[in-house]
Amino acid sequence: MPGNIPSDFLSPAAPRVFAHRGLAVDAPENTLLAFARAIAAGASYIETDVHTSADGVAIIAHDADLSRVARRNVRVDQLTAAELGKIDLGHGQYFCTLAQALDSFPDTRFNIDVKSAPAVNPTIATVQKFDASHRVLVTSFNERRRSAVTHGLPGVASSASAARLLPALLAARFGVVPLVRWALRGLVAVQVPEKAAGMAVTRPAMIRAFHAAGVEVHVWTINDPARMRELLALGVDGIITDRADLALAVVAELN
């Protein structure tokens, strides 16, 4: 178990499955329906993303604009939460707020990627409102954003930003565990693709170094069951996947 900070987020023991933007096989990604489908399949963890609306509300959305998901040439932060709540994403779904997600699924754990600086304070306020610090992990590619959210939510679980990950990867590559531990101080996980900064992150020696430093290794985005089995056999702790249904079946099979 990770030992850097106390957190309920990573319990019980691995392996764990993160439903990447929910289960969007027959539901639009990052919607309440996609989250409900993932939970119905057995998922305990939802991986999602937060931007902010024009009126300062934390909005569940991966992209900064609506072009891919709604074919509209407008940014998330140019519309109010009420306006976003009327944008049809298909299957009777609309943009939802972080508050709606936390309120709708009170027993689910959310892995939240804070996508913009303006989303920091609304994310903090929403997690506080629902007393949800124990069931969220916050992260960001940007270290300043990640650090700001964790400062506002003391004790919340967090995974490495790009700036924290690179020195950890270099140290892990050479098996220098004290340096890995220093680079990842205060974190509970690294959440990475199979290759990062030109390095194969899922080599057994790399995974052992991260474990020795007290953090879990979560790999994205893995949708092939055969590869899921291989990664879990190598010691990976979490699979971040678009197909939580398949990953949960793999974990059940291995157990």
C-alpha positions in Angstrom: 0.0 0.0 0.0 1.2 3.6 -0.7 2.8 5.1 2.4 3.3 8.7 1.5 0.1 10.2 3.0 -2.9 8.6 4.7 -5.8 8.2 2.3 -8.8 5.9 2.0 -8.8 6.3 -1.7 -6.6 3.3 -2.4 -8.3 0.7 -0.3 -8.9 -2.2 -0.3 -5.7 -3.6 -1.9 -5.0 -3.5 -5.7 -5.6 -4.4 -8.4 -8.1 -1.7 -9.2 -10.0 -0.6 -12.4 -10.6 3.0 -13.3 -13.4 3.6 -15.7 -11.9 6.2 -18.0 -14.6 8.9 -18.5 -17.1 6.3 -17.4 -18.2 3.4 -19.6 -18.9 5.1 -22.9 -19.7 2.1 -25.0 -23.3 3.1 -25.4 -23.3 6.4 -23.6 -21.5 9.7 -24.2 -18.2 10.0 -22.3 -18.0 11.9 -19.0 -21.8 12.0 -18.5 -23.9 10.8 -15.7 -25.1 7.9 -17.9 -21.5 6.8 -18.7 -20.7 6.9 -15.0 -23.9 4.9 -14.1 -23.0 2.3 -16.8 -19.5 1.9 -15.3 -20.9 1.5 -11.8 -23.5 -0.9 -12.9 -20.7 -3.0 -14.4 -19.0 -3.1 -11.0 -16.6 -0.1 -11.2 -15.6 1.6 -7.9 -13.4 4.2 -9.5 -14.3 6.8 -12.2 -11.5 8.7 -13.9 -12.8 12.0 -15.1 -11.8 15.6 -16.0 -12.8 19.1 -14.8 -13.0 22.4 -16.6 -14.9 25.5 -15.5 -17.9 27.2 -16.9 -18.2 31.0 -17.6 -19.9 31.4 -14.2 -17.2 29.5 -12.3 -18.8 26.1 -11.9 -16.7 22.9 -12.0 -17.8 21.1 -15.2 -17.1 17.5 -16.1 -15.4 17.7 -19.5 -12.1 16.4 -21.0 -11.7 18.9 -23.9 -11.5 22.7 -23.5 -14.0 23.1 -26.3 -17.2 21.4 -27.6 -16.0 20.7 -31.1 -15.4 16.9 -30.6 -18.3 16.0 -28.4 -21.0 18.4 -29.6 -19.7 19.8 -32.9 -19.9 23.3 -31.6 -17.1 25.9 -32.0 -17.2 27.2 -28.5 -15.1 26.7 -25.3 -16.5 25.2 -22.1 -15.5 28.4 -20.3 -17.5 30.6 -22.6 -20.8 29.1 -21.5 -22.6 29.1 -18.2 -23.3 25.9 -16.3 -26.9 26.3 -17.2 -26.1 26.7 -20.9 -23.8 23.6 -20.8 -26.5 21.7 -19.1 -28.7 22.1 -22.2 -26.0 21.0 -24.7 -27.2 17.6 -26.1 -24.4 15.1 -26.1 -26.6 12.2 -27.3 -28.6 9.5 -25.5 -30.4 12.2 -23.6 -27.3 13.3 -21.9 -25.9 16.8 -21.3 -22.8 18.3 -19.7 -22.9 17.7 -15.9 -21.2 19.4 -13.1 -18.7 17.9 -10.6 -21.3 18.5 -7.9 -23.9 16.4 -9.8 -21.4 13.6 -10.2 -20.4 13.5 -6.6 -24.0 13.9 -5.5 -25.4 11.2 -7.9 -22.8 8.6 -6.9 -22.0 9.1 -3.2 -20.3 5.6 -2.9 -18.1 6.0 -5.9 -14.5 7.2 -5.9 -13.5 9.8 -8.5 -10.0 10.3 -10.0 -10.2 13.9 -11.1 -7.9 15.6 -13.6 -8.0 19.3 -13.2 -7.7 20.6 -16.7 -7.3 24.4 -16.2 -6.2 26.9 -13.6 -9.7 28.5 -13.3 -11.0 25.0 -12.4 -8.9 24.8 -9.3 -11.0 26.7 -6.8 -14.4 25.4 -8.1 -13.0 21.8 -7.7 -11.8 22.5 -4.2 -15.1 24.1 -3.2 -17.2 21.3 -4.7 -15.2 18.5 -3.0 -15.5 20.4 0.3 -19.2 20.9 -0.1 -19.8 17.2 -0.5 -17.2 16.2 2.2 -15.7 14.0 -0.5 -11.9 14.4 0.1 -11.7 10.8 1.2 -13.1 9.5 -2.1 -11.3 11.6 -4.6 -7.8 11.6 -6.1 -6.8 14.9 -7.7 -4.2 15.3 -10.4 -3.1 17.4 -13.3 -0.4 17.4 -15.9 0.5 20.9 -14.5 2.2 20.8 -11.1 1.0 24.3 -10.1 -2.6 23.2 -10.6 -2.1 19.9 -8.8 -0.3 21.5 -5.9 -3.0 24.2 -5.6 -5.8 21.7 -5.3 -4.0 19.5 -2.8 -3.2 22.6 -0.7 -6.9 23.4 -0.7 -7.8 19.8 0.2 -5.3 18.7 2.9 -4.8 15.0 3.0 -6.5 14.3 -0.4 -4.9 11.6 -2.5 -2.9 12.8 -5.5 -0.9 11.4 -8.4 2.2 12.8 -10.1 2.1 15.8 -12.5 4.5 15.8 -15.5 7.1 17.8 -13.6 7.1 15.4 -10.7 7.0 12.3 -12.9 10.0 12.9 -15.1 12.6 12.9 -12.3 10.9 9.9 -10.7 11.1 8.0 -14.0 14.8 8.7 -14.4 15.5 7.7 -10.8 13.4 4.5 -11.1 15.1 3.6 -14.4 18.4 3.4 -12.4 16.8 1.9 -9.3 17.6 4.9 -7.1 14.6 4.4 -4.7 15.4 7.3 -2.3 15.3 9.7 -5.3 12.1 8.2 -6.5 10.6 8.6 -3.0 11.8 12.2 -2.9 10.4 13.1 -6.3 7.0 11.5 -5.4 6.8 12.8 -1.8 3.2 13.4 -0.8 1.7 11.3 -3.7 0.0 8.0 -3.7 0.4 6.9 -7.4 1.9 7.5 -10.8 -0.7 7.4 -13.6 1.1 6.8 -16.8 1.0 5.5 -20.4 3.1 2.4 -21.0 5.9 4.5 -22.4 6.7 8.0 -21.0 9.7 10.2 -21.8 11.1 7.5 -24.0 11.1 5.0 -21.2 9.1 1.7 -20.8 7.3 2.5 -17.5 6.0 -1.0 -17.1 9.3 -2.8 -16.9 9.3 -4.9 -13.8 12.3 -3.1 -12.3 10.6 0.3 -12.8 7.4 -1.0 -11.1 9.5 -2.4 -8.2 11.2 0.9 -7.8 7.8 2.8 -7.6 6.5 0.2 -5.1 9.6 0.5 -3.0 9.0 4.3 -3.0 5.5 3.8 -1.6 3.3 4.5 -4.6 1.0 2.5 -6.9 1.4 2.3 -10.7 -1.7 3.0 -12.7 -1.5 2.6 -16.5 -3.6 4.2 -19.2 -5.4 3.7 -21.5 -5.6 -0.1 -21.7 -8.6 -1.6 -23.6 -7.3 -5.0 -24.6 -8.0 -7.8 -22.0 -4.8 -9.7 -23.0 -2.7 -6.7 -22.3 -4.5 -6.0 -19.0 -3.6 -9.5 -17.9 0.1 -9.0 -18.8 0.3 -5.7 -17.0 -1.3 -7.0 -13.9 1.1 -10.0 -13.9 4.0 -7.5 -14.1 2.8 -5.9 -10.9 0.7 -2.9 -12.2 -1.8 -1.8 -9.5 -4.4 -0.1 -11.6 -5.8 -0.3 -15.2 -7.3 2.9 -16.5 -9.6 1.9 -19.4 -12.4 2.8 -21.7 -13.7 -0.8 -21.1 -14.2 -1.1 -17.4 -16.5 -4.0 -18.1 -13.7 -6.0 -19.7 -11.1 -5.0 -17.1 -13.4 -5.9 -14.2 -13.9 -9.3 -15.8 -10.1 -9.8 -16.1 -9.6 -8.9 -12.4 -12.4 -11.2 -11.3 -10.8 -14.0 -13.4 -7.4 -13.4 -11.8 -8.9 -13.4 -8.3 
